[in-house]
Amino acid sequence: KPKATRPRDAATLILVRGGREVMMGQRSKGHVFMPDKWVFPGGRVDPGDARAKAATELNAETEALLRKGTLSRRPPRAFALAAVRETLEEVGLTLGGPEGPELDKLSFVARAITPPYRPRRFDARFFLADAEQVLADDRPAEGEELLHIRWFSLEEAKALDLPSITRFVLKEVEARLAGEAIQP
């Protein structure tokens, strides 16, 4: 039996607009991991993410949730800053101003680890942010990784070709937006 590949740390940002729309893009068909699937912007955590500048730091609750049950030696801020960087790279949206993003406006939604039998594995943290609070401009721009980027109502998003984890996280987001308590 082959040994499972060690999952790479990753982070994703779910931007919500007006309490009822989420921004998503479609992965290009040339991708090895989840080709043609609709996803939120996100990707692998880079070594420099922990040192990136931020206007504010994560709140204590979010930091504690990120530390819970993890073997990662990365500081929790690295995950949030990776999600912010990936959002800029994949959809052209900047969070925050010259001082950097306000990490205290990001909340932790979920953590997911790709199953051991998969050749490409990620240990992903999903963050949620209100677009109106964190973005100066909410018009995404297509990049090479994500295509057809746009805002979808929650109902439209659920009808897309989603990976199972994205479908699960979307339900968690919907519950949170409805004011239901979430157990991370």
N, C-alpha and C positions, 0 to 999 in steps of 0.2 A: 504494500500500500504506500503510495507516494506521500511524502510529508507535505502538510498544508503550507501554502505560501503565507508569509507574515503580512498582515494587512498594513497598508500605508495610511498614515493619518491624513484625513481630508476634512473639509468644511464646506458647508452650503448655506446660502442666504436666501430666505424666503421673504420677498418684499411684498407687502400688502398695501393696496391703495384703496382708500375710501371704506375700509373694513369689509370689502366684498370682492376685491379683485387681486389676483396674484400674477406676478410676472414669470413667464416661462419661455423656454426656447427649445428647439428641436436639435438634438445632436445629429451631426452629419452622418450619412451612411458609411463614410470611410472610417469611422471610429471603431476600434476593436471592442471597446467597452460600451455597451448599450447603444449601438447604432440606431438611428431613426427615432429613438425614444424622446419624449418630452420631459424636461427636467428644469429644476431651478438652477441658477448659476452656482458653481462650486468646483472644487478640485482639491488637489493634493496640497498639504501644508509644506511650505518651503522653509529652509533653515532661517532665512532673514525675517520671516513673519513675526517672530517673537520680539524682534528689535524695532519693528516699524513704529512710527510715531502715532499717537492717538490724542485727541482732545480730552477725552475722559476714559477712564478704565471701566471694566466690567463691574456690575454691581455684585455685592457679596453673594447673593443667592445664585446668580448665574455662574460665578466662579466656583462655588461649592458644588453645583450640579455637574460642572465640567470635570471636576477632580474625582467625583464619585465613581468608584469601580474601574478606574483607568490605570493602566500600567505605564502610560506615556510619561516621559520626563519633560515634555514640553509644558511651558506655562500656559494656563488657560487662554490668556490673551492671544497666543499664537493662532489658535483655532478661529477666533473672531476676526483677527486681522487677515487670515488666509481667506475667509469668506468674503471680506471686504475687497481684497486684492483680486480675487477671482471674479467678483461682480464687475469690477472695472475692466478686467481683461476680456471677459466673455460678452458683456452687454454694454460696455462703455459708460457705465454709471458710476459717479464718484460719490462716496458717502463722506459727509463732513466738508469742512473748509480747509484753509491753509494749515490749521493746527492738527488736522487729521480727523478720523471718524470719532463719533461719540459712542464708544463701546457700551456705555450704560443704557443706550437705547436699543440694544440687541438683547433678545431673550432666548434662552435655550429651549428648544422644542423636543428634540429626540437625538438619540445616538443609534447608529446601525452599523453592524459589521457584516461585510460580505461573507457568505458561507464558506467553510474551509475547502469544499470541493471545487471552488471556482479558481481559475488560473490567475485572475487579477482580483486582488482583494483590497478593500478600503475599510477603515475604521472612521466613519463619518459622523461629524457633529452638525446638526441642523439648527440654524438660528432664524429667528423671526424678527422683522422690524417693520414699523409703519413708514412707508415710503415718504409720506408728507413730513415726517419728523427728521429723516436722515438724508434725503436727497434734495439737491438744489434743482435738479431737472429730472423728470421721470420719463423721458423719451429714450428708450433703449436704442442701441445701434448694433446691427449684426456684425458678428466677428467670424472667425474661421471655425470656432468650436461649436457655437450655438447659432442656429438659423431660425428664421421666422419668429424672432423674439417679439412678444407683445403681452399686453395685459389681458387676462382672461377672468371672467366671473368664475366663482368656485364651481358652479354647475358645468360651465364650458370646460374647465380644467379637468374635471372628473371624467369627461367624455373623451379625452385625448388618450393616445397610446402611451401609457405611463409604466415605468418600472414598478414592481410591487411595493418597494420601499417608498417611492414617491407618492403612491396612492395612499399608503398608510400615513405618511407625514401630512399629506393634504387633509386627511380626516382629523388629525390632531390639531392642525391649524384651524380648521372649521370649528372644532369644538372650543378651542381657545377664543376665537372671535365671537362665539355665541355665549361666552362667559362661563363655560363649563370648566371645572377644575381638571387639571391634567396631572397625571402621576408620571413624572419622568423616570 
